[in-house]
Amino acid sequence: SPCGDCARGLRSFSRPDGVREDGDHMPAIVVMGAQWGDEGKGKATDQLGNRVDYCVRYSGGNNAGHTIVAGGERYALHLLPSGILNPRCVPVIGNGVVVDLDVLFDEIEGLAARGVDASHMVISASAHIITSYHQVIDKVTERFLGKNQIGTTGRGIGPAYGDKVNRVGVRVADLFDEGILRQKVEAALDVR
């Protein structure tokens, strides 16, 4: 039965050597929340970190966070992938993530102050940047909606995704070319 096949797959999925009963290797382990947060994704990801080569954060921004307890210490992360605490696992911020650079650097510095090395982290050159104008637009739009507010965090995540969809957003790669960066910022502001 299909359910029996699923159950068999889940049992073999949890084997520590990553090899299924039929001998095939599992190419990936995916931890994904289907609710609105607080499902324990960070904890599950951290616990799987020693069984995987990469821990990839593939979407989202710094609007929520995940708390991980490791070695008796509590870590609150909002942008960095949970695998950052495991030196054997390469944490990746993927191209679907919108990155607030202030938050990124604050989290890296906070971990460094606690003795955690984050130098093994990789960030996609195609990840989009949340800028200060995204945050302003987010807050002004929310205020304009009055009693119809959607409850945004005001961190600029929605407007940054809007720029990504409209193909006018600033990406990590653009930060390394002043000409392209200027062109992208002007284009994004021009449509506003």
Phi, psi and omega in degrees: 000153179302319181295321178298319177298318179297313181298318178298319179297321179292321178298314182288333179300326186275004179294136184296334182275357177074008181257129178285167181301331180275004176093347180284146176277145175281120183287338183201153171242128182243127173247115185221134179274140179249005180247217182247025180112179178060026177271352182094022181299318181298315180296314180298317181296316179298318181293331178275350186304329180278358180253358184233158178274328183228144172239110189251124169269115190259345179201173176098181179223201184263029180284332180237190179201178176221140180252132181236135173252118181223132180059032180078001179252148182257130180237128177252115181244143179241336184231321182291144176295148181302330181294355181300334182278350182256111183294343179274350184249133178272113177279136184233132169261113187277176185289348178271358180270141170259128193249123170269110186298325178299315180295317180302309182292324177298318180293318179297315180294322178297320177292318180299321179296338179259010176086012180264123179274120180254013185291347180273002180284147178237141177234135180294136175294343181265358177294141182271150183261135170275123181257171179296328179289333174296318181294319178297312180300318180300312182291317180295317179298317180297316179296320180298328182289344177057234183288352178263018180304148181266351179087031179297155178281348181076015183269003175086009185294310179301308178299327177294319176294325176300315178295324178298312180297321180279000177061034176238006183283156177273129179253164180307316181300329182292338181293343183264003178223103186302323179296313180293320179300312179300315180299316181295315181295316179298319179295318180295318180287331181295323181284353180262000000 
